[in-house]
Amino acid sequence: MIKNARQLRVSERKRKDLSDALEADRDRLAAMPNDVAQLLRSGAESVVQQLVDEILAYQELSEDPPSRIEYEGIGELAHALVRARIASGLTQAELADRIGVHENQIQKYESTDYEQASLARLREIEDAMPVLFGEARRAQPAPRPAWERNHTGVPRALESLIRTYSADPEFDWTGFDDDR
Amino acid sequence: MGQLERVLRALRDAGCMTVILNGSFTTAKERPGDFDLLYEAHSVQPRLLADWLEDPAEAGGDVKPMHNETLHGNQLLELFLTDRDGIEKGVVRIRLSSLRRN
């Protein structure tokens, strides 16, 4: 994953150098047995494609950032944090400045997939980034069928009232005791 | 390490003599994950290569051929020998003749 503008430039150069070299090898490959040439060509082309994919992913994230970065599970957390920083338009130095650490610290976190970062530090970083960031909603349990919902013993019109009251800590219960 | 050893044996069986290993096996990360591997292809017989070597999910990493008498082979090697910032880094070269026989 490309994490900053410098890495973008390096990847673009590597992609161009590899593509140019493959093109310059045309005669050399033609002189080899077909199966060997095919093996070499497809191997190199797949590396070029990987570089192109990474370059496009970085450009899309920085030029057309999503409003929310989601991840599924802790295993994706580190990459999602980097993506959220890029989508927020922050450099590693700017993020470091926002949380009061040296730029090297953010570089180290990102190059080691945040393995040594504390939970408290991860929260600081999350708070420092304007792009919303969070775990993707996991699959919800299937809703109960309508016939089951309609036979809970509580009239449906009242169900919504019950939820409203219990979710509202400011609800004024004065007078309810009087009815008991 | 089992998956990597399986890859190395499959490459040796196809005639490969040397590989260059990159990726988190060669870094200080706490949980070594997948790897990138470049194998020298000049002695390899493609028809003996296992199909699954091309599938990173099955091989446990990216496995790519390189021929050191080609320009693009040297570019691939340079790609391996520098990190994402373009800074040189160490990699591991493994002679497959040193693998234990089954």
Interface residues (C-beta under 8 A of the other chain):
Chain A: I2 K3 R6 Q7 V10 S11 R13 K14 D17 L18 A21 L22 A24 D25 R28 L29 D35 V36 Q38 L39 L40 G43 A44 S46 V47 Q50 T112 D113 E115
Chain B: K29 E30 R31 A41 V44 P46 R47 L49 D62 K64 P65 M66 H67 E69 T70 L71 H72 G73 N74 Q75 L76 E78 L79 T82 R84 D85 G86
